[in-house]
């Protein structure tokens, strides 16, 4: 699976990583490498199935 990641320089320094196809999937890093590492983790968490914690009576 290929996912497009957009890296943008941050005004405060570092980089912001955005995944346009996954709304709200955004991360940051002090360097391009850090931002890419962090967005990989964010993508994994975003795509990880959520366990249903509802109790059925």
N, CA, C and O atoms as CSV, one atom per row, in Angstrom:
chain,resi,resn,atom,element,x,y,z
A,1,UNK,N,N,0.851,-1.173,0.000
A,1,UNK,CA,C,0.000,0.000,0.000
A,1,UNK,C,C,0.894,1.232,0.000
A,1,UNK,O,O,1.837,1.328,0.785
A,2,UNK,N,N,0.592,2.158,-0.875
A,2,UNK,CA,C,1.331,3.413,-0.905
A,2,UNK,C,C,0.429,4.522,-0.363
A,2,UNK,O,O,-0.740,4.634,-0.733
A,3,UNK,N,N,0.997,5.325,0.511
A,3,UNK,CA,C,0.266,6.445,1.106
A,3,UNK,C,C,1.085,7.707,0.876
A,3,UNK,O,O,2.283,7.737,1.158
A,4,UNK,N,N,0.441,8.741,0.367
A,4,UNK,CA,C,1.115,10.016,0.118
A,4,UNK,C,C,1.235,10.784,1.430
A,4,UNK,O,O,0.251,10.959,2.150
A,5,UNK,N,N,2.446,11.239,1.732
A,5,UNK,CA,C,2.718,12.058,2.910
A,5,UNK,C,C,3.249,13.397,2.418
A,5,UNK,O,O,4.167,13.452,1.600
A,6,UNK,N,N,2.662,14.472,2.923
A,6,UNK,CA,C,3.113,15.816,2.577
A,6,UNK,C,C,3.928,16.361,3.742
A,6,UNK,O,O,3.441,16.421,4.871
A,7,UNK,N,N,5.164,16.756,3.469
A,7,UNK,CA,C,6.024,17.363,4.487
A,7,UNK,C,C,6.072,18.864,4.246
A,7,UNK,O,O,6.339,19.325,3.136
A,8,UNK,N,N,5.808,19.616,5.306
A,8,UNK,CA,C,5.862,21.071,5.212
A,8,UNK,C,C,6.768,21.611,6.313
A,8,UNK,O,O,6.672,21.165,7.457
A,9,UNK,N,N,7.646,22.563,5.992
A,9,UNK,CA,C,8.443,23.194,7.048
A,9,UNK,C,C,7.503,23.921,8.011
A,9,UNK,O,O,6.557,24.582,7.582
A,10,UNK,N,N,7.764,23.798,9.292
A,10,UNK,CA,C,6.952,24.450,10.315
A,10,UNK,C,C,7.520,25.829,10.626
A,10,UNK,O,O,8.736,26.017,10.620
A,11,UNK,N,N,6.655,26.785,10.893
A,11,UNK,CA,C,7.100,28.139,11.231
A,11,UNK,C,C,7.987,28.156,12.475
A,11,UNK,O,O,8.882,28.993,12.595
A,12,UNK,N,N,7.737,27.237,13.390
A,12,UNK,CA,C,8.493,27.185,14.646
A,12,UNK,C,C,9.774,26.371,14.511
A,12,UNK,O,O,10.529,26.236,15.473
A,13,UNK,N,N,10.023,25.828,13.319
A,13,UNK,CA,C,11.162,24.938,13.101
A,13,UNK,C,C,10.670,23.513,12.991
A,13,UNK,O,O,9.584,23.189,13.472
A,14,UNK,N,N,11.444,22.671,12.373
A,14,UNK,CA,C,11.035,21.294,12.182
A,14,UNK,C,C,10.083,21.161,11.014
A,14,UNK,O,O,10.001,22.041,10.156
A,15,UNK,N,N,9.360,20.045,10.990
A,15,UNK,CA,C,8.471,19.737,9.877
A,15,UNK,C,C,7.137,19.195,10.380
A,15,UNK,O,O,7.057,18.566,11.435
A,16,UNK,N,N,6.100,19.455,9.602
A,16,UNK,CA,C,4.788,18.882,9.836
A,16,UNK,C,C,4.533,17.885,8.717
A,16,UNK,O,O,4.761,18.190,7.547
A,17,UNK,N,N,4.062,16.699,9.070
A,17,UNK,CA,C,3.734,15.656,8.105
A,17,UNK,C,C,2.227,15.453,8.096
A,17,UNK,O,O,1.609,15.282,9.146
A,18,UNK,N,N,1.640,15.474,6.903
A,18,UNK,CA,C,0.192,15.356,6.745
A,18,UNK,C,C,-0.092,14.241,5.750
A,18,UNK,O,O,0.608,14.102,4.747
A,19,UNK,N,N,-1.131,13.440,6.031
A,19,UNK,CA,C,-1.576,12.397,5.108
A,19,UNK,C,C,-2.950,12.822,4.586
A,19,UNK,O,O,-3.954,12.633,5.273
A,20,UNK,N,N,-3.007,13.393,3.381
A,20,UNK,CA,C,-4.272,13.911,2.859
A,20,UNK,C,C,-5.393,12.868,2.781
A,20,UNK,O,O,-6.562,13.211,2.957
A,21,UNK,N,N,-5.054,11.611,2.520
A,21,UNK,CA,C,-6.086,10.577,2.373
A,21,UNK,C,C,-6.602,10.045,3.710
A,21,UNK,O,O,-7.568,9.283,3.737
A,22,UNK,N,N,-5.968,10.439,4.822
A,22,UNK,CA,C,-6.406,10.012,6.155
A,22,UNK,C,C,-6.703,11.262,6.984
A,22,UNK,O,O,-5.808,11.786,7.647
A,23,UNK,N,N,-7.937,11.742,6.957
A,23,UNK,CA,C,-8.274,12.994,7.655
A,23,UNK,C,C,-7.850,12.982,9.127
A,23,UNK,O,O,-8.157,12.054,9.874
A,24,UNK,N,N,-7.141,14.031,9.515
A,24,UNK,CA,C,-6.697,14.167,10.902
A,24,UNK,C,C,-5.402,13.449,11.211
A,24,UNK,O,O,-4.925,13.513,12.344
A,25,UNK,N,N,-4.817,12.768,10.240
A,25,UNK,CA,C,-3.558,12.055,10.466
A,25,UNK,C,C,-2.411,13.022,10.188
A,25,UNK,O,O,-1.999,13.222,9.046
A,26,UNK,N,N,-1.910,13.618,11.275
A,26,UNK,CA,C,-0.886,14.661,11.211
A,26,UNK,C,C,0.148,14.383,12.296
A,26,UNK,O,O,-0.194,13.924,13.386
A,27,UNK,N,N,1.403,14.662,11.994
A,27,UNK,CA,C,2.450,14.531,12.996
A,27,UNK,C,C,3.520,15.575,12.737
A,27,UNK,O,O,3.464,16.303,11.746
A,28,UNK,N,N,4.493,15.643,13.632
A,28,UNK,CA,C,5.570,16.631,13.520
A,28,UNK,C,C,6.894,15.985,13.887
A,28,UNK,O,O,6.932,14.898,14.462
A,29,UNK,N,N,7.967,16.662,13.551
A,29,UNK,CA,C,9.296,16.213,13.936
A,29,UNK,C,C,10.288,17.343,13.798
A,29,UNK,O,O,10.063,18.287,13.041
A,30,UNK,N,N,11.390,17.250,14.527
A,30,UNK,CA,C,12.428,18.286,14.482
A,30,UNK,C,C,13.191,18.265,13.168
A,30,UNK,O,O,13.757,19.278,12.758
A,31,UNK,N,N,13.207,17.103,12.504
A,31,UNK,CA,C,13.877,16.974,11.196
A,31,UNK,C,C,12.933,16.234,10.255
A,31,UNK,O,O,11.896,15.722,10.676
A,32,UNK,N,N,13.303,16.181,8.975
A,32,UNK,CA,C,12.478,15.435,8.013
A,32,UNK,C,C,12.393,13.967,8.430
A,32,UNK,O,O,11.325,13.358,8.367
A,33,UNK,N,N,13.522,13.407,8.853
A,33,UNK,CA,C,13.550,12.008,9.288
A,33,UNK,C,C,12.660,11.755,10.481
A,33,UNK,O,O,11.934,10.762,10.525
A,34,UNK,N,N,12.716,12.662,11.461
A,34,UNK,CA,C,11.862,12.526,12.647
A,34,UNK,C,C,10.382,12.607,12.267
A,34,UNK,O,O,9.564,11.825,12.751
A,35,UNK,N,N,10.051,13.559,11.401
A,35,UNK,CA,C,8.654,13.733,10.984
A,35,UNK,C,C,8.163,12.485,10.250
A,35,UNK,O,O,7.036,12.042,10.474
A,36,UNK,N,N,8.994,11.915,9.377
A,36,UNK,CA,C,8.594,10.708,8.663
A,36,UNK,C,C,8.445,9.521,9.603
A,36,UNK,O,O,7.514,8.729,9.456
A,37,UNK,N,N,9.346,9.388,10.562
A,37,UNK,CA,C,9.230,8.318,11.558
A,37,UNK,C,C,7.919,8.467,12.340
A,37,UNK,O,O,7.186,7.497,12.529
A,38,UNK,N,N,7.640,9.686,12.786
A,38,UNK,CA,C,6.443,9.933,13.589
A,38,UNK,C,C,5.161,9.718,12.789
A,38,UNK,O,O,4.180,9.207,13.328
A,39,UNK,N,N,5.155,10.105,11.501
A,39,UNK,CA,C,3.941,9.930,10.706
A,39,UNK,C,C,3.717,8.454,10.406
A,39,UNK,O,O,2.569,8.026,10.286
A,40,UNK,N,N,4.775,7.668,10.282
A,40,UNK,CA,C,4.605,6.210,10.100
A,40,UNK,C,C,3.872,5.616,11.299
A,40,UNK,O,O,2.975,4.788,11.139
A,41,UNK,N,N,4.257,6.043,12.496
A,41,UNK,CA,C,3.576,5.568,13.709
A,41,UNK,C,C,2.126,6.039,13.724
A,41,UNK,O,O,1.227,5.277,14.081
A,42,UNK,N,N,1.895,7.297,13.337
A,42,UNK,CA,C,0.538,7.846,13.321
A,42,UNK,C,C,-0.340,7.097,12.321
A,42,UNK,O,O,-1.509,6.827,12.600
A,43,UNK,N,N,0.217,6.762,11.161
A,43,UNK,CA,C,-0.539,6.006,10.153
A,43,UNK,C,C,-0.897,4.621,10.686
A,43,UNK,O,O,-2.027,4.163,10.520
A,44,UNK,N,N,0.052,3.963,11.318
A,44,UNK,CA,C,-0.205,2.627,11.881
A,44,UNK,C,C,-1.332,2.687,12.908
A,44,UNK,O,O,-2.217,1.832,12.915
A,45,UNK,N,N,-1.298,3.692,13.771
A,45,UNK,CA,C,-2.351,3.834,14.772
A,45,UNK,C,C,-3.686,4.185,14.130
A,45,UNK,O,O,-4.731,3.695,14.558
A,46,UNK,N,N,-3.658,5.019,13.121
A,46,UNK,CA,C,-4.873,5.420,12.417
A,46,UNK,C,C,-5.549,4.217,11.774
A,46,UNK,O,O,-6.772,4.086,11.819
A,47,UNK,N,N,-4.745,3.335,11.172
A,47,UNK,CA,C,-5.290,2.188,10.458
A,47,UNK,C,C,-5.519,0.964,11.340
A,47,UNK,O,O,-6.123,-0.013,10.895
A,48,UNK,N,N,-5.048,1.005,12.574
A,48,UNK,CA,C,-5.218,-0.105,13.507
A,48,UNK,C,C,-6.696,-0.254,13.851
A,48,UNK,O,O,-7.346,0.731,14.199
A,49,UNK,N,N,-7.238,-1.471,13.758
A,49,UNK,CA,C,-8.664,-1.635,14.111
A,49,UNK,C,C,-8.915,-1.271,15.565
A,49,UNK,O,O,-8.123,-1.585,16.453
A,50,UNK,N,N,-10.019,-0.612,15.777
A,50,UNK,CA,C,-10.402,-0.217,17.123
A,50,UNK,C,C,-11.220,-1.325,17.747
A,50,UNK,O,O,-12.179,-1.813,17.149
A,51,UNK,N,N,-10.839,-1.728,18.962
A,51,UNK,CA,C,-11.600,-2.754,19.663
A,51,UNK,C,C,-12.857,-2.134,20.235
A,51,UNK,O,O,-12.829,-1.024,20.768
A,52,UNK,N,N,-13.947,-2.850,20.123
A,52,UNK,CA,C,-15.218,-2.373,20.665
A,52,UNK,C,C,-15.229,-2.647,22.162
A,52,UNK,O,O,-15.181,-3.799,22.595
A,53,UNK,N,N,-15.292,-1.579,22.943
A,53,UNK,CA,C,-15.274,-1.751,24.398
A,53,UNK,C,C,-16.671,-1.776,24.989
A,53,UNK,O,O,-16.823,-1.799,26.210
A,54,UNK,N,N,-17.696,-1.772,24.143
A,54,UNK,CA,C,-19.075,-1.798,24.639
A,54,UNK,C,C,-19.392,-3.178,25.220
A,54,UNK,O,O,-18.994,-4.211,24.681
A,55,UNK,N,N,-20.098,-3.158,26.302
A,55,UNK,CA,C,-20.512,-4.400,26.945
A,55,UNK,C,C,-21.926,-4.717,26.484
A,55,UNK,O,O,-22.828,-3.884,26.575
A,56,UNK,N,N,-22.100,-5.921,25.996
A,56,UNK,CA,C,-23.424,-6.345,25.547
A,56,UNK,C,C,-24.063,-7.161,26.659
A,56,UNK,O,O,-23.505,-8.158,27.117
A,57,UNK,N,N,-25.230,-6.729,27.083
A,57,UNK,CA,C,-25.923,-7.411,28.181
A,57,UNK,C,C,-26.750,-8.551,27.678
A,57,UNK,O,O,-27.402,-9.236,28.466
